[in-house]
């Protein structure tokens, strides 16, 4: 029964590790996407501001709009960076918990083995006394 509990805890820890890894991969992918979008917006912004065919008013309006989009993208990037840091922290905690669970499993196995050996020794001693 104790081994079953330990096995269930180990399975749960592994599942949590997989979820944390998937979240980290998703966050990194999103961060790369946001970075690409920021670069694209920056290049587009620079190119359009340099175009001589736009009026000053149009340039200013577009510039303000792009600045807003850039600020929103930078905020998204910051949120994603925070999520990545959080995911890394969760992964570290999960790794520690997994290690500790393995230590407990090993200790439990050693205890159970010594308990069985003790019971076998007690049974042999009982048989010897009966004879």
C-alpha angles and dihedrals in degrees: 000000000000091000090051091054091049091048091051091050090050092050091049091050091050091049091051090050091053091050091050091049092050091050091049092051091049092049092049090049091050091048091053090049092051091047091052091049091049091051091048092049092048093051092045091047092051093046095048095047088055094053110110095204096071122090119240091248092051091048091051093048092049091045091053091048092050092046088055092048090047092051091050091049091049090051089050089050091051091050090050091049089053090050091050091051090048092049091050090050091049090048091052091050091047091050090051092048091048091051092049090048090053090051090051091048090051092048091048092050091050091048093049091048092051091046091053091047090050091050090050090050091048090050092050091049090050091051090049092052092050092054 
